[in-house]
Amino acid sequence: MKRLCLYEWATAGGLDGPDGRRVTRDLSLAEAIRQEGLAMLSALAGEAATSSQLSTRVLLGDVVPFEPPAGVDVVRVPSGKEPAALVAAAQASDWLIIVAPETAGILENRLRRVADTGCRVAGPTAAFAALAADKQATATALASGGVPVPAGRLLAAGERPPDAFARPLVRKHRFSAGCDGLTILHDKTCTAELAEHDERLEAYVEGTPVSVSVLCGPSGLWPLPAVLQEFSPGASPRYLGGRLPVPRDIASRGQRLATRAIQAAVRAVANRETGGASAAAGWVGVDMILGAREDGRGDRVLEINPRITTSLVGLRQCSRQNLVEAILTAAAGGVPGLLFDECLKEASLVFSAALLC
């Protein structure tokens, strides 16, 4: 039986430590981040609990409420001890799944901390996570690899978006996760404030927002069913959740585009720490906009998420395969057996999230 440790940064105590203040000082937003972390942790723990191949435990902050599924152990982490607890847990485990934000280098830092523990991490390398955390570097790497991305440029701290940049336009923090710092300027009457941090400035793309999660490993890439993303309206969109199924014609386009994006990112880090297909292992999410053209010429990749995403919450409800086992199989170099319910073709499955992306 394999010893698996599940670590989700916010619920393991990271949000209450120094890194938490680097992510947000807004108490309501911090609580929302914790709730989404709990949703992903619950989904992972629920899958792991049904596996006869795994002995699973989760790391949990000492003040975080969580009722583990039967058969899953909880290791409570004292305040301020989250990084050390992660290393200790890795040393006592065969496999580790890490869920942490790319913001402020948090995910990259955790991956580097456990690199020499002897534990196998079912996730991308630190170099891959660092690339994905940098929105400008990701766009450059994908464009260099022939993957379509929105037209854009770097907006340095202290700069203002130039008037000549076509509206509507999108601003996002350069080093961030999801919707962190995301704003949309719909026309030139919108006030373009000075950038407090380096930003990625890009053209707004019309179309359907879709996320495709891909299981990755040395033996290949296996895209999962595409998920429609839903956002709140307004200048600062928030991620509300996902919906299944995605119409088959655009779903297949999304799966192909996600695979190309990950392959391009892997090539971009090929000369770094590990290189090769193993630079992307386990679960990797790709967010994109799929345009109206059937030939896909309006499609654009927005970002890569080098970790478990909230799509897991929806996808596990219609998967006939244990998704945690599938993640570990792919990361280990095997071929995961993936099978999803036929109801995806007939019924609508909606799942919600309680916070920003």
Secondary structure, 3 states (H helix, E strand, C coil): CEEEEEEECCCCCHHHCHHHHHHCCCHHHHHHHHHHHHHHHHHHHHHHHCCCCEEEEEEEECCCCCCCCCCEEEEEECCCCHHHHHHHHHHCCCEEEEECCCHHHHHHHHHHHCCCCCCEECCCCHHHHHHHHEHHHHHHHHHHCCCCCCCEEEECCCCCCCCCCCCCEEEEECECCCCCCCEEECCCCCCCCCCCCCEEEEECCCCEEEEEEEEEECCEEEECCCEEEEECCCCCCCEEEEEECCCHHHHHHHHHHHHHHHHHHHHHCCCCCCCCHHHCCEEEEEEEEECCCCCCCCCEEEEEECCCCCHHHHHCCCECCCHHHHHHHHHCCCCCCCCECHHHHCCCEEEECCCCC
